[in-house]
C-alpha cells in the first residue's frame, strides 16, 4: 500500500530509459517465443477464413463438450471444434459434403433430441474465407498507414517509427499467445487486434506528447540530457497510464475469465483474449519499448549529443574538483 501511495503521488522516479537493455532483452525473448509459436503451431484459423461447416443446436438434456466432440468423431469427422454459448453448442468442422452434412443433422437430432429443423447448418466456402482474409490485411495496412501519417504530422518521424515498432511488437506477441494457446482466430479476433492497436497508440501518444513538451525546452544551457528529460516526462504520465490501463483491463478480464468459464459464453473468447493480452502488452510497450527506442534515436542527433557531452564534462569537472578539495583537506 505504501508503494502504491508513493507511486500515485509521483514520489517514485522509475528509470525506464536507463534500463533499456532490460526492456529490449525481455521484449526480444517474448518476440522469439511468439515467433516460435507461429512457426511451430501456426494460428488456428476459424471457419470464416479457411472455409468449413458449422452446426449449431440446443440439446434437450445436459451433455458435455467431450460427448458432442465424440459424436462427430464417431461419424468420421476430423478434428471438430466444439464451443458453447449458454445452452447452445457450436461445432465447426472441415468442409463436408452435402450427404455428410445431412447425415450429421440426423445424428444430432437423434442423439440429443433436437428437431431436425432446429439444427442450424452453415457452410462457408474457402473462397469467401480468402476474401475475408484479404480484407483483414487491407484493413490492417490502412490502419498502420493512417497511424504513420498522423504521428508524422502531429509529432515527428522518429516518434512515428518508435510507435510503429511498439505496435508491431504488440501484434506479434498477441498473435504468439493465440498460436501457443490454440484459441481460434475469427473476425472478432481481428476486431480485437485493431482495438488494441488503437489502445496502444493512445497510450504512446499520451507519453510522446509529454516528452515533446518537456524536451522542447532543452537548449545549450540545459541541465538535462534528452534521456533525462524523456524519463521525467514518462514518470509524469506513469500513474495516468497505469490507471487508464487498469480501468480498461478489468472489464475485459471479467469477460475473459468469468464470462467464458463461469457463464459459458465461449464465443467471447475470440475477442476478449486479444483485448486482454493486447492491453497488457500495449501498456508495457508504451512505457518500456516505445520511449527507450525514441530516446535511442534522438540521442544520435548532434544537438542532443552536444548537450550530453557538456553535461558529462561539467559533471566530470565537478567530480575532479571535489576530489582535489577532499585531498587538500586530508593533507
Order of alpha helices (4+ residues) and beta strands (2+ residues): alpha-alpha-beta-alpha-beta-alpha-beta-beta-alpha-beta-alpha-alpha-beta-alpha-alpha-alpha-alpha-alpha
